[in-house]
């Protein structure tokens, strides 16, 4: 321990945060004091800063501690399955499956079932779901409840493994950077210790499985759970570095609801980064890999679409599913921004504003990819959040997917500004949705404006949440390159302001 | 974004919230705002919004008031003879008038005997006749109803109803079917009829299906009349769960009272013109407070109250006969109804133009949601300020030097368990308060010399009181002692919980939300483990939801100008509790489950904080 102490001291050379006077008594046993020979003064290093550092250096081989987390994960899975099973058996299931916040026309189980039976009986194709999902219904229609629980479980496990993998990489990178002395010296507090990273994958699984939004979505048998599972598998395969699987799952997700197309950029960026290919348009390797990944993606998308065609023998599903997503003909209220806007709009402006609204979803990809090209996983999080806020038929299940990622960014907590405000807003809105729905639809005393006001507030809350995390992430990166204690030119303390 | 991310401005905002001053100001401003609503210059004058009812002229020609009173006497004689509702006579009379007549029988077992109305197992029959619209496709309907009350009351209402039916039959301008409903056992009968009409069964009522139906009901008027002549007519608006009919219905009533020169009141209070005197203000404040109290109770205050749930605009009109000189005869009342029904008959769509959320300090003045919500908002702000304060405290044990940077080590977060345990236990107590009183009545009757009703009420009070002992027991369950951080987190959770709860309540039933906020907010804002225990415990109990009901009982009696002594008040309090439980079981009123399952547990959380160890 003496050696590691020395190395810590060496590392901290001249950079201790709290400097006390020479007279303060040395306390070697408690690691409270470290003598640094070449600085010639006695510095007191906060013990809580040192111990993680000792831990950091103890894992010399760059191995992230592999821990036995299977038992708690199983426990969470069992708990979540129990909650879902109880709800499935209770009288609430019927009520939940009709809530507009939980199911949209695109993912409602009833409508999917309807398509399935219509197709089976009359051979008429009438779609609200993609053909593959309807064919999936063919197998699962009798044990839908179990299937939906399993799908949620798969999503959680995939996210768990993905985040574990990601944390390992983050830790390794941090270690190399630390050894190369690349961080400014006052950024020790920003370093992430294995101890705090240890439980993050479990927390992610827990956030997904025990999130009331996921539970509601699962109990309503919304096919949103399936989409989430495909997205989670895409994230897992990307983080594991398998380009082919990543492309296939991305194609599947895109096939399901178009919008995950925007995840192409972060997926590509991550794989490039993993192969140490710089994002540089002048380099042939960059183009080679980009084309390779695109071909894989487009190829698998074509295969899936053609498969749907052969299953049905018609192309009807393309206008009725994708046309439905893009042209937003069904204006049933939901938690999104489209319905009220287009219900109020004059018909001849409709096309223009549909284009504006849909481009809005895809547009953020470009600036975000430029800004976050070094951090593709955070980009994935941002993209999923943007999709779930701005998509045409959002449900609470979509929100649950990006909320599951919040524990991954728990180290950003100190830089978050409005987290309290935002969580209050989201909490209040969640409670107010059913109340205002009741007042509007059943009591007849309120009207759609009340409900839309809450929808709007809910979305503003989400946007604030996401932009807060974005700001915090950028700020941490800034501190990691510029030092934590910024000084103005005149030596006074500087603060970062986002205006 | 500047306001949200600029650290200096944030610091200014947070330092402002940390003092007690804004809380006190907000509370006083909230109360003052609310009381100011009764001051006439701050209110709006009522006006008819619905075009179909505003501009069209109708002429009232109902001639046969005397004949209606004769029918009423005949009805009374038959009622006395049969000893209940004279179903056969009613069917015969209505059929003779050319209506399609149907009956519906229903039965309902009350969960425990209703002592105020002396009923336990209720069996009865509703009789209704449909006047088919001669000039329209029968897709819409209006309802005129009168209860067949026990004893000698309300005969004139039935007589007038039959008289109107006969007169309406001879008119040709009806575009909507008109249903004349005579129901037995007041609200239970109406409930059975409405459930039968809409093919629902939400309260476990046993009833025979309706044989004849008309279109979707657009509006309903309920008539209560106890004497041949009246001095004034009182309008009753408050319905189930504090729902109110569209304000245009009140406007319509007022407009016809003006036209026919009938004295009209609301909450039994006449309009006064001297708003600028103290007496004038007190008068309208009393009227408004009465409305608030009635609305907060969540009870249907007349037969119309149950119609509102089915999206039917409805009001009850009650004849009052006092010692005044000025009397109105049955013919005028008949004309009033004729006019109102004819205007409603002109409706092209459901009443929706005017307000649904309002308070009325007098019949010609109203306060809309935009004016009264700030009063509630000011009270809720206190909760949010306190929560923000706690959040800042939790985040920064040492004073912040810069924004987000430079704070010391984050304090060891309190175990989830120490916060979750009180929450779960409080809610379990709430569940016990909700379920046990009705379930355990038999056992209580066996072991104690009380009647069933008393048993239910006393069990409820016992469980309520037993909940006060919880903090001691909760702490035994938590391993280790609660930390300073622990109660802060618990209080933060409880404050947000209370704010959301009160906000949702106030949206559905403003009065209930506001009354609860007036008493709960000070308790919630002030409580910490460090205040003097005994004194604050007394204050907390005095501000608990149960005591709020007690104050409301006394205030209500005071406002109605029938003050009661303490003992009588206590008895009234007991009957209010039993009525609340019965209203929940019979009509699905939500006040009892709201108080038992949500508000009381929330209050218990604050009680837990007071005794945090």
Interface residues (C-beta under 8 A of the other chain):
Chain A: X46 X48 X414 X415 X416 X417 X418 X420 X421 X424 X427 X428 X431 X432 X435 X436 X438 X439 X442 X443 X444 X445 X446 X464 X471 X484 X485 X493 X495 X497 X498 X499
Chain B: X1 X2 X4 X5 X6 X7 X10 X243 X244 X308 X309 X311 X350 X352 X356 X357 X384 X387 X388 X391 X401 X402 X403 X404 X405 X406 X407 X409 X496 X499 X500 X503 X504 X507 X508
